[in-house]
Amino acid sequence: MAVSSRIKEVQQAALSVNRFYFQSRYGKRRSDPTICDFTFGNPHEMPLTELVSAIRSHAVPGNESWFAYKASEVEPQRFLAEHVGRELGLPFDPADIALTPGAFAAISLVFHLVLDPGDEAIFCEPAWFCYEPMLLAANAVPRKVPLSTPRFDLDLSAIDAVIGPKTKLVIVNTPHNPTGRIYAADVLQELASVLDRASRRIGHRIYLLSDEPYRRLRFDARKFDSPAAFYPWTFISYSYGKVLLSPGQRLGYMAISPLMPREDRWAFQEATFPAQLAIGWSFPNAVMQYAVPDLETLTIDQAALTRRRDRLIPAMRQAGYDPLMPEGTFYLWSEWPEGDPDRHWNALADRDVFVMPGALMNAARYLRISLTASDEMVERALPLFVEAHRTT
Amino acid sequence: MAVSSRIKEVQQAALSVNRFYFQSRYGKRRSDPTICDFTFGNPHEMPLTELVSAIRSHAVPGNESWFAYKASEVEPQRFLAEHVGRELGLPFDPADIALTPGAFAAISLVFHLVLDPGDEAIFCEPAWFCYEPMLLAANAVPRKVPLSTPRFDLDLSAIDAVIGPKTKLVIVNTPHNPTGRIYAADVLQELASVLDRASRRIGHRIYLLSDEPYRRLRFDARKFDSPAAFYPWTFISYSYGKVLLSPGQRLGYMAISPLMPREDRWAFQEATFPAQLAIGWSFPNAVMQYAVPDLETLTIDQAALTRRRDRLIPAMRQAGYDPLMPEGTFYLWSEWPEGDPDRHWNALADRDVFVMPGALMNAARYLRISLTASDEMVERALPLFVEAHRTT
């Protein structure tokens, strides 16, 4: 009665992750630093010192307007247009870049820029658990398409098949949370063709949201291609929360593909500031905007992520898991050993090893491990993985 | 075609302020520190040193989770429940408090918690220029009611008259931007009766949003009463951006009135976290949450605001203005001298004195002056007000 219908739908869609975080055995143990915590992509080691000094130095005011209202400030817009442009091989203008407090806000911005109530947005499962509640909060309709097992490739014909007259947006997440896959150039090219043909078929343009917060976290020096380079009607969402492992500091951006035809691109550039104002003055705070150039080249230790991946995979195989070798992100996605996933999850929890149940991403036969756990947690957990499943 | 209909409506609603900020004569001159800038509530003096040291000290990590994901952290929730409870005489629980990146996000949160598409929200004009675009972004329907001149009192019978079957929310802003009025206890009590009777008449509960970001900025030691103490179905939005004059640092909160009947209150408490997640992980960043206890008792110099008010008012009267004595906020609201407001505005702009045209708030006969201008700007502007209108 009291709460709006849309937020009731949001509550339903966020129920399993909400319960896991607040009420599960993990919820009760999560603030204990002695557990082996492989659940969320949260830090378990001290922050990057360069991040700390960037915040501290940019908190010292350089002028009277230091903490005045900040929209997307011109300096970080210019800086990012150049640097991200070089990284992705795309000729961004500063006006293509909207600074946001993390990727959440960039995604919400794109949802509002593109979708009206009742419009459909397609994404692939397993997926990050927030696309669905965010679409529902924006009164859009989530349409979910399974990725193809065993390697969780994009299923382009399944995407094509679900496109209908109400489709306005397709979301692609690469590198992919939770599977760690990076979609190759030829797949992205084919996706672009599918979306182009489908747009003509349904009589209006389908937009693409490329959600790329893990873009710089790649194993084995793998290549990354942005979908924005293949499909001109693409928006990028990005966050520094992953690459700096500081999701509490809320810094990211939305970028419009500079390949977008001029009229559409201008219309979205013009609409971005009023949209950000109207969804809640959705700009990063002043200090974080000043820090952009310092943070742009900074990253957590990719070698450590690789080391943890390579320590965990053999032990998990030995324990009967079937992990997928991740190409990017800091996650390890795996099938559980044979038997009941809940019993397996509890057998690990009995040993203070906590992983993310795939059930939270509509994939109960799987689990996700965050490699942001410390080396010490990894070493402690290795024998426990084997032991837990020997006894279940 | 490209941009969603809701954001097109937002663009239309935000057009005049957007043009003023980016394209007007003010837009072209605003970054020049030699102008007399009385437009937005932005700082024109160096920030509070305590704010700077709070940010710097809380940027030093105390543990591994320092920059981990932060929802509403328990410590600031507890702190605020106690301190705001004492300030407003209301027994808040920590769960009544949702930390937000400024009042914008608190307002957007309430809109989503309460309103479904097509639901109506009432507010009084002249008003802050963002209620309307924010309601439109949430697909709600703004219903505007004029305040009663000459003193811009709440017009309770006009509010009552516009309440219909789709009304779900009434917004009251006290101390009021732009007029500087603070609504007295007896008026708020009468408003509560009106809303209670109307809720029974239309068969569902009307909620109240009390937008109070200027609550601690009051002239002449005036009393403040929160509408939340009179009408149990009230949400409060608050920002530290005004009292610390640091709107770029994005810190505020939404509070549920603890007088709300238990079942509704619990339902909103439960819905708040998923709603904040779904509207874009709408929480302040880690450093700003840690800083809450340091910032809570801090304020800009009320004596300086009073001094500027008292310098400006006689000069404006001499120049033919009819200013309203502000009770709160840092604004001065005034009728223009006789004649064409545009010509008057340009006569001031010719002299590098920039004020906010009332036309931006649907009140073309008026103007708003922000007392956050420096003393030096005030002194420089005093003769120019007189001179500008002598010659027009």
Interface residues (C-beta under 8 A of the other chain):
Chain A: M1 A2 V3 S4 S5 R6 I7 K8 V10 Q11 A14 N18 P33 F40 N42 P43 H44 E45 M46 P47 L51 V52 I55 R56 A59 V60 P61 N63 E64 S65 W66 F67 A68 Y69 K70 P101 G102 F104 A105 I107 S108 L109 H112 L113 V114 L115 D116 P117 D119 C130 P133 M134 L136 A137 N139 H204 R205 L244 L245 S246 P247 G248 Q249 R250 E263 D264 A267 F268 E270 A271 F273 P274 A275 L277 A278 I279 G280 W281 S282 F283 P284 N285 A286 V287 M288 S374
Chain B: M1 A2 V3 S4 S5 R6 I7 K8 V10 Q11 A14 N18 P33 F40 N42 P43 H44 E45 M46 P47 L51 V52 I55 R56 A59 V60 P61 N63 E64 S65 W66 F67 A68 Y69 K70 P101 G102 F104 A105 I107 S108 L109 H112 L113 V114 L115 D116 P117 D119 C130 P133 M134 L136 A137 N139 H204 R205 L244 L245 S246 P247 G248 Q249 R250 E263 D264 A267 F268 E270 A271 F273 P274 A275 L277 A278 I279 G280 W281 S282 F283 P284 N285 A286 V287 M288 S374
